[in-house]
Amino acid sequence: MIPQTPVRDWERHVYDFLTTEIPDEVREEGRRLVTDVLSATVAGAVAPQHEQVFREAAMAEGGASVLGTNRRVDPSQAALLNVTAAITQEMEEGHNRGGHVGASIVAGAVGVAEANDVAGKEFVDACIRSYELCTRLEYALFAMKARINDAVPWLVRNPHSTWTTVGPALTSAVCLGLDADQCRETFRTAANLAVVSMHDPYAEGAPSRNFTAGFSAQAGVSVATCAAAGLRGSAAAIEAVYDPFEDILGDGEFDALFASLGDDWWLTEAYHKQYPSCRYTHAPLDALRAAGVDGLAVDDIERIDVSTYRNGVDMSHTRPQTTTAAKFSTPYVLARWIADGELRLDHFGGDALEEEHVQALSERVHFHVDDELEAAFPESWGASVELTTTSGATYTGRRAYPSGDYRDPLSEEAFDERTRALLALGLGVESDSEAVERARRALDDVETVPVGETVEALSRQ
C-alpha cells in the first residue's frame, strides 16, 4: 500500500504550505518576480543562437504561447522553449541562498496557465508558493554540492536545472486544478527527478547550454500532466533522497527550513539584475564603478586586479567568442564598461565581440581569492577591485554585495528601464513604442486579468 500521508515532518510542512494565505506585500514581490522573468523570456526568444531552433523545431501544436513569437505549442514544449529563453539574456532574477529558481517556475508554467485559462492572481500565488519551496531545496542542495562534486566532479553543474523540476511541476499542478492528493504525488515525483547536465559550458557558450534549464522545466510540466492522469510518486524516495540533508545541514536545520514556510518569506530577499550578465560579474563591476574610474580609456589601463569569492574567480576566462561566454566573463564585462561606460544587451554579441581593444583589455584582468569574501558567500557576493594605470596611479573599490540585491534594490525607475529594454528587444520595437507600453501595462496588471491576456501582450504581432 502506498502511504497517503507525509512520511517526514518537512514533507508535511510542504503540503500545509500549499494552502497558506499570502500577505499582500509578498504578493507584490510575486508580481515583480513574474514581470522580471517574463520580460527576460521575451528578450531571450530572439537571441541569435536560439532563434532558428525556436522557429523550426518540430513540436505539437497546442494552447501555450512561445513568448516573443507568434507560435503556440503543447504546454510542456512551451516550457522547454520559454525557460530556455528566460535564462538566455542573463537578466532573470535569483536568490543568494536559492539559485535561479524563478525562471523555471514562471516561464515553465505560464503556458499551462494560459492553456487552462487561469486567473492571474492564482498564477502569481502558485509561483510564490513554488518559489518558497524551491529556494529551500536549492539551499540544501548547495550544502551537499561540494561533497557530490568531490566524488563525481561533473554531476551537479548547471544551477538552472537539476532540482528545478519541482517549481514548474507544482505551479502547473495548481494551474491544472489538481486536488490535494494529486499535488502530493506531483511533488513526490518531481522531488525525485533531476535533469543532470554533466558539464556547464558557460565559458564556451555552446547554444545547448541554456536548453538544460528548458529540459528541466519540460520534465516538471510533464510530471504534473501525468499526475493528473493518476501517476503516483515515491514516498520512500522522500526518505532515501532527503534524509541525508539532515546530517549535512545538522541541528535539525533541514526540517526547520520547511517549518518556516509561511512565516519567513524568502521571496522578499530575491535579487533583480542591473546588468545583462552572470551575477558573479556584478560585484566586480560595482566595485570598479565605486573606484571612480570614469574618464579612463582602455589604453590608460595597465592591469585590473579582482579579489572575490572562489566561485567568482571561475568567471576569469578572457577573449570570449560567444554571447553566453561573454556574459560569464568578468574580464570582458569590466573591459566593456571601461570602453563604453555602460553595459547593454547588444554588448554581448555581433560586432561587439570583435572589438580588439576590449578583448585585449580583458587579458589584463587578474583574479585572487579573498578569504573574507569567501567566508561571507553565499549570503553576500562581494568583490574588491584595484585598477592600475600605465602612469602608475591606482584606483580601488569594494562591494559587499552587488546592486540589485535585496539590501540595495533597484529603484522602480531602474526596474522599469530594464523591463522596457528587454521587451523592446524581444518585440523588435523601440522602448517607447506602444507595443512595449502595452506589454508593460499587461505585466503591471498580471494579477487582475487571465494569464492568456498577459501572454497575448508579450507575443509578436
C-alpha positions, -999 to 999 in steps of 0.1 A, spaced: 0 0 0 14 34 -10 15 58 20 -11 85 17 3 107 45 36 126 47 65 103 58 85 132 73 77 164 92 93 185 65 71 169 38 40 177 59 51 213 61 53 214 23 16 203 18 4 225 46 20 255 29 1 250 -3 -30 265 12 -13 292 34 -25 327 29 0 350 11 4 385 26 -2 415 2 34 427 4 47 392 -6 22 390 -34 36 423 -47 71 407 -47 55 378 -66 42 402 -93 76 417 -96 91 382 -100 66 374 -128 74 407 -145 112 401 -142 111 366 -157 85 371 -184 103 402 -198 136 383 -198 118 355 -216 106 377 -243 141 391 -249 157 356 -249 134 343 -276 152 364 -302 187 355 -292 205 346 -325 219 313 -311 183 300 -304 162 318 -330 163 291 -356 155 263 -332 126 282 -318 112 288 -352 119 254 -369 119 227 -342 90 203 -349 66 205 -320 30 195 -313 5 224 -317 -13 234 -286 -27 263 -265 6 276 -250 25 305 -264 62 307 -270 67 342 -257 82 367 -280 70 348 -310 36 340 -326 40 303 -321 17 282 -300 26 246 -289 19 220 -263 24 234 -228 53 210 -220 71 221 -252 63 257 -245 81 252 -211 112 239 -229 115 270 -251 102 296 -227 126 286 -199 155 284 -223 147 319 -234 142 331 -198 179 325 -188 195 333 -222 199 371 -216 212 365 -181 187 391 -167 164 368 -148 160 371 -110 178 350 -85 183 344 -48 215 344 -28 206 311 -10 185 295 -37 199 299 -71 178 308 -102 146 290 -95 122 318 -106 129 313 -143 117 277 -143 87 283 -121 73 313 -140 83 307 -176 79 269 -172 43 270 -160 30 301 -178 20 280 -208 0 257 -186 -18 287 -170 -25 302 -205 -39 269 -219 -61 264 -189 -74 300 -187 -60 305 -152 -66 338 -134 -36 360 -129 -38 360 -91 -40 322 -90 -9 320 -112 11 346 -92 2 328 -59 12 294 -73 46 309 -84 52 324 -49 45 291 -32 67 271 -56 94 297 -52 94 294 -14 98 256 -17 124 256 -44 147 281 -28 148 260 3 155 228 -17 183 246 -36 198 259 -4 201 223 9 215 211 -24 242 237 -24 253 224 10 256 189 -5 271 201 -38 307 202 -26 305 166 -14 289 154 -46 314 171 -68 343 156 -48 330 122 -57 318 129 -92 330 163 -104 306 166 -133 274 156 -116 259 189 -104 269 217 -127 241 239 -140 222 258 -113 192 263 -137 184 226 -138 190 196 -115 163 203 -89 142 229 -106 117 203 -118 98 209 -86 88 245 -93 72 242 -127 56 208 -116 38 223 -86 29 255 -103 15 235 -132 -4 213 -108 -22 243 -93 -29 257 -128 -44 223 -139 -67 223 -109 -53 192 -93 -66 181 -59 -45 177 -28 -38 140 -35 -26 148 -70 -5 177 -58 12 154 -33 20 129 -60 32 157 -83 56 169 -56 69 133 -47 76 126 -84 92 159 -92 113 158 -59 128 125 -71 136 138 -106 167 156 -116 178 168 -151 216 165 -148 239 182 -172 274 167 -170 291 199 -178 281 236 -178 299 251 -208 293 287 -199 329 297 -209 324 280 -243 289 294 -247 275 264 -266 239 272 -276 227 240 -259 238 253 -225 206 272 -219 184 243 -231 193 223 -200 170 246 -180 143 242 -206 145 204 -204 142 206 -166 110 227 -168 96 205 -195 101 175 -172 83 194 -144 53 202 -165 51 166 -177 51 154 -141 20 175 -133 3 163 -165 9 127 -156 -1 131 -120 -34 145 -133 -39 112 -151 -30 91 -120 8 88 -118 19 83 -82 52 93 -67 75 75 -43 71 81 -6 102 60 0 122 85 -21 113 113 3 131 94 30 160 80 10 168 111 -10 163 138 16 173 122 49 210 128 42 203 166 41 196 164 79 231 151 85 247 176 62 230 207 75 229 194 111 209 206 142 175 200 126 181 228 100 166 209 71 133 204 88 134 240 101 137 253 66 103 240 58 88 246 92 94 283 85 72 283 54 45 309 56 64 328 83 98 335 66 92 346 30 124 340 11 110 358 -20 114 391 -2 152 385 -4 153 379 -42 176 400 -63 169 416 -97 198 422 -121 210 456 -132 234 442 -158 228 416 -185 255 392 -174 261 364 -148 257 378 -114 292 367 -104 304 396 -126 282 422 -109 301 429 -77 334 433 -95 317 458 -119 301 477 -90 335 478 -72 351 491 -104 324 518 -106 329 527 -70 367 531 -76 359 563 -97 374 553 -130 351 574 -151 371 592 -178 398 565 -181 403 550 -215 412 514 -224 447 524 -233 452 540 -199 448 507 -181 479 486 -171 460 460 -152 429 453 -131 431 430 -101 398 415 -88 396 398 -54 364 378 -47 350 345 -35 361 313 -52 330 308 -74 335 343 -87 371 335 -96 358 309 -120 345 337 -142 381 346 -152 382 335 -188 392 361 -214 385 369 -250 350 353 -251 338 344 -286 301 338 -279 272 356 -263 270 333 -233 308 332 -228 309 370 -227 281 371 -202 301 348 -179 334 366 -184 342 392 -157 373 404 -176 351 411 -207 324 428 -185 349 451 -169 367 459 -201 334 467 -219 324 491 -191 358 509 -193 354 512 -231 317 523 -231 308 535 -196 277 512 -197 266 476 -203 239 470 -228 222 439 -242 239 444 -275 274 444 -260 273 406 -258 272 396 -294 278 405 -331 304 432 -337 309 440 -300 329 408 -296 351 417 -325 364 449 -309 401 442 -303 408 469 -278 381 455 -254 392 419 -259 429 429 -253 420 447 -221 402 415 -209 436 398 -208 449 424 -183 423 414 -157 437 392 -129 419 373 -101 425 365 -65 405 347 -38 396 369 -9 392 348 23 369 373 39 346 375 9 347 337 6 336 333 42 307 357 35 295 338 4 267 329 -4 249 354 19 269 381 3 285 380 -31 312 406 -28 344 418 -46 371 444 -45 390 459 -74 423 476 -78 430 493 -112 465 504 -121 470 528 -149 500 530 -173 512 560 -153 512 541 -121 481 556 -105 458 532 -87 420 532 -81 404 509 -56 367 500 -49 349 473 -29 314 460 -27 300 436 -1 272 426 -25 260 436 -60 235 463 -68 200 448 -72 205 427 -41 176 430 -16 198 451 6 205 475 -23 174 470 -45 169 485 -79 147 516 -79 113 514 -95 127 536 -123 157 513 -129 135 482 -128 111 497 -153 140 507 -176 154 472 -177 119 457 -183 113 481 -212 147 473 -227 141 436 -226 106 439 -240 118 462 -268 145 437 -278 121 408 -278 93 426 -296 116 442 -321 105 478 -314 117 509 -297 115 510 -259 90 539 -260 67 522 -286 30 514 -280 38 477 -282 62 480 -252 38 502 -233 10 476 -238 33 448 -227 44 468 -197 8 475 -186 0 439 -190 27 429 -166 16 455 -142 -19 441 -143 -9 404 -143 -28 397 -110 -61 411 -122 -66 395 -157 -64 360 -171 -29 348 -179 -39 345 -215 -44 383 -218 -9 389 -203 7 365 -227 -10 380 -257 6 413 -250 40 396 -248 38 379 -283 49 393 -316 21 405 -337 
